Amino acid sequence: MALAFLAGQPGRVGGQEADTAERGHTVSELLRAGRPTVAPGYFMFPIAPGKPNFLAGSMGELRPNHFHGGLDIKTGGGVNQPVYAAADGYISRLKQSSFGYGNVLYITHSNGLTTVYGHLNEFRGPVAAELLRRQYDKQSYELEAFFEKDRFPVKKGEVVALSGNTGGSAGPHLHWEVRDAQDRQYNPLQWGGFPEIQDHLGPILQAFALEPLGIEARVKKVFAKALFVPKLQPAPGATTTWADTISAFGTVGLLVQGFDRFDNAWNKNGIQRVTVTVNGQPFYQHNIDAVPFPTGTRQVGNFVDFLYQNTQGRTLQKLWVDEGNDLQMYTTGPTKGRLNVEAGKVYNIDITLADSYNNQTPVHLVVRGEQPEYFKTRSAAVKKPALRFEVTRNLLKAVAADPSADSVGANLTLLRGNRRLEIRPSYTQNSENVYLYDLRAGLPDSIRFGSITKKFDRQVMIPSGKETSYATAHLNLIFGPETLFGNLYLSTSFKPEPTGSGFWTVGSPLLPLYHTATLTLKPATPPTDPARTAIYAATAKGGKAYVGGKWDDRGQITAQIRQFASYRILRDTTAPRGSLIGRAGGQLSFSVGDDMSGLASYRLLIGGKFRMLRYEHKKALLFTVASDTLGPRLHGPAELRLTDQAGNERVIPLSL
């Protein structure tokens, strides 16, 4: 049994049980205590009410960086479908933007709930005229406005807008939400009463998995996630029974992959609810019918196995409440969904996938507890010595191979200064020795196996749940109490460039952040033009994305980052480009672009007077609209002013 080699460091190592204590978690009953009850029929369906409708997206679907917070209602592949107020109320807020929800309208109702209508093409009614007036007062298309109660009342069934494809929309549709006063997003389908959407199909299981969660744990005798994929795709709602008993030991977690479909629609939607029973007793449930906005939606990076998703391409949902998960959609026991498998015991596990209409798909598997023992198997495929390692949770997993017979079962050496720690292998599989070590006992400088020595590239452990800073000669990092989901074993590096800047690598993009971290870069030479010099996320192949940052009097630049990545400091001295490309319907359209920092502002002046432009960033298009009754006529001398985020400006003269 291995022992910790750094005096005073907490934690356990070798074959001893790892600490699995977690912060407290509020289960979903506390949220449901204040959850609104809405009678069926209170809300009208906002698109083509009374007619068959189809959804492009359901509540809680797993998107790359958020939970989907409402329903995406198809609009026949086109725009300008009438959008109806779902209930009596008043327009409390609206926003026009080229990003996110695009043109979005909020209607607050007498029961305290607010319905949200996103990606609109146009607003309708008196509020549209008020918006236009405010845009000209501000001289900006991008605008957010809030209205007092009853300033713009609406009746249920009143046309309040036309559907569109604005903002971050990937195609024409209406994004529709129901929120409460705390901005929690609710699943409108949970209250029923929408005959426009039919669903008689159960979810479809794609795969399930078991994963060891502690240093003592094993699945199928090894410390690795085991994936189980049905040989034949089961029909929607069909029971999947895994024929083989699965051996396991210690603390393990279940994961599942699947999707749901609505009647007469082929696009894949999210699974609403997953329930687990063990030996007939309730064990775990999550129900994605209420998600806090906006921060709770970013918990999707912790709800799924983010690393597996980004390396193997499968989106596996964890069926346990992981460290740092503060979502209130769970009903669990004291283990929070972690299954403690004891040797010699049998666990009949039933997983039920369900959608918003309670169509169900059962999955049955049997797990048998098997005490782990050292074993070894040989493989002729091992031809030369090798050593690799990975960090998962708080554990170092090292795998070493050597074709010589005496290396099978040999110890691994962890080095730190003049200290050495010998670790015995937990097992040897296909001539590869597997070693496990709890990093909370101290970080090594390097790892040695036989003639191979590798530097351990994690420089420091950043604890979750509190503010922590880390500094090197080349950068500073500040982590807030909610930046991380769990403890982070951080690696950073700096590679100088001939230009005098450099290439900073901060952490791994395969690890998600919950909230932002503060990054300060320390270039060797202060910039000659700081106003046009900023931080960019960068790739080794030359790709770049503007981050920004603020320079201080020490020649250092600081910015907030939402993901681990590699970064460079670059100077942007090239102004945006733009050209008049059309006059369809008597209106103007311009193609615009910027190769580095991106477009920050745009102004069309006709005879020196402001004329509003709409901007669609995904089309790189600026254009005027015929409904604009306040701007000057599109005639005479004019100029288009484009400014990027580095402050470079281009003025394009026009003769209209």
Secondary structure as UniProt FT lines:
FT   TURN            7..8
FT   TURN            14..15
FT   HELIX           28..32
FT   TURN            33..34
FT   TURN            40..41
FT   TURN            49..50
FT   STRAND          55..57
FT   TURN            59..60
FT   STRAND          71..74
FT   TURN            76..77
FT   STRAND          82..84
FT   STRAND          89..96
FT   TURN            100..101
FT   STRAND          103..108
FT   TURN            110..111
FT   STRAND          114..123
FT   HELIX           126..138
FT   STRAND          143..146
FT   TURN            149..150
FT   STRAND          153..154
FT   TURN            156..157
FT   STRAND          159..164
FT   TURN            167..168
FT   STRAND          173..179
FT   TURN            181..182
FT   STRAND          184..186
FT   HELIX           188..191
FT   TURN            195..196
FT   STRAND          204..212
FT   TURN            215..216
FT   STRAND          218..219
FT   TURN            220..221
FT   STRAND          226..228
FT   TURN            236..237
FT   STRAND          240..241
FT   STRAND          246..260
FT   TURN            263..264
FT   STRAND          273..278
FT   TURN            279..280
FT   STRAND          281..287
FT   STRAND          290..292
FT   TURN            293..294
FT   HELIX           295..299
FT   HELIX           300..303
FT   HELIX           306..312
FT   STRAND          317..318
FT   TURN            323..324
FT   STRAND          330..332
FT   TURN            334..337
FT   STRAND          339..341
FT   TURN            343..344
FT   STRAND          346..354
FT   TURN            356..357
FT   STRAND          360..369
FT   TURN            380..381
FT   STRAND          386..392
FT   TURN            393..394
FT   STRAND          395..401
FT   HELIX           405..407
FT   TURN            408..409
FT   STRAND          412..416
FT   TURN            417..418
FT   STRAND          419..423
FT   STRAND          427..429
FT   TURN            430..431
FT   STRAND          432..438
FT   HELIX           439..441
FT   STRAND          446..449
FT   TURN            450..451
FT   STRAND          452..455
FT   STRAND          460..462
FT   TURN            464..465
FT   STRAND          468..471
FT   STRAND          475..479
FT   TURN            481..482
FT   STRAND          488..490
FT   STRAND          492..495
FT   TURN            498..499
FT   STRAND          503..506
FT   TURN            509..510
FT   STRAND          517..521
FT   HELIX           530..532
FT   STRAND          533..538
FT   TURN            540..541
FT   STRAND          544..548
FT   STRAND          550..551
FT   TURN            553..554
FT   STRAND          557..561
FT   STRAND          565..571
FT   STRAND          577..582
FT   HELIX           584..586
FT   STRAND          589..593
FT   STRAND          599..606
FT   TURN            607..608
FT   STRAND          609..611
FT   STRAND          614..616
FT   HELIX           617..619
FT   STRAND          621..623
FT   TURN            626..627
FT   STRAND          637..644
FT   TURN            645..646
FT   STRAND          649..655
//
